[in-house]
Amino acid sequence: MKICFILGTRPEIIKTSPVMKQFQKEKINFFIIHTGQHYSYFMDKTFFEELKLPNPEYSLNKLNILLLKMQIYN
């Protein structure tokens, strides 16, 4: 089984980081989906680096959302 964390904002990253760190410590398999709500490096990647969290396995940025909408409505 694999656990998924879906994050999009700075407070979500900060609030879930202790849980993810505990998962890492206990070697519990998980991955991260980032919704891409913050578009700047400072608001996004910096928090993952400073909190020593793994990079998101998937990122839903504006382009991905646009492509998804095109697939749904076409």
N, C-alpha and C positions, 0 to 999 in steps of 0.2 A: 504494500500500500504506500502511496505517496501523498503527502499533504501539500496543499496549494495555498499560498498566501497571495491575496489580490490587494495591491496597494496602489495609491495614487497621489496621496498628499504627504507632506512632511510630517504632520502629526501621526498619520498611520504608520509611517516608517519607524518613527521614534517609539511609538507605543507597542508595536509588534516586535521590535528588535530583541527584547529580553527573551521572548518566547522562541524566536528563531535561534538565538545563541544557545539556549537550553537544548533545542533540537540538535544543533550541531554537536554539542557536548555529548549528548546521549546517542549520537549517530542515527537520528531519526530522519528518514528520507523526506525531503521537501523541496519545493521549488517556488519561485516568485513570478507572478505576473504583475507588471507595472502598467498602470493605465495611461501613463504619459501625461498626466494632468499638468505637471510643471515642465516647461519646455527648455528651461535654461540648465546649463551644467551645474550651476551653483545650487539650484533648487532640487536637483535630482541626484545625480551621480555622487555628489559630495557626501550626502548623508549615508549612502551605502558604503562608501570608502571609510568615512570617519567612524561609523558604527561597526566596521569590519564584517559586513554582511555580504553574502554572495551576490553577484550581479543577477538581475532578473533574467529568467530563462526566456520569457516572452515580454514584449513591450507593445502596448496598444497606442501608438502615436496617431497623430491626425491622419496620416496617409493610410495606415491600416484601417482606421475607422471609415474613411472615405471609400476604400476598396470594398470593405464589408457591406456598406450601404449599397454600393453599386451592384453587388452580387445579389443582395436581397431584393432590390426593387427592379432589377432587369430580368 
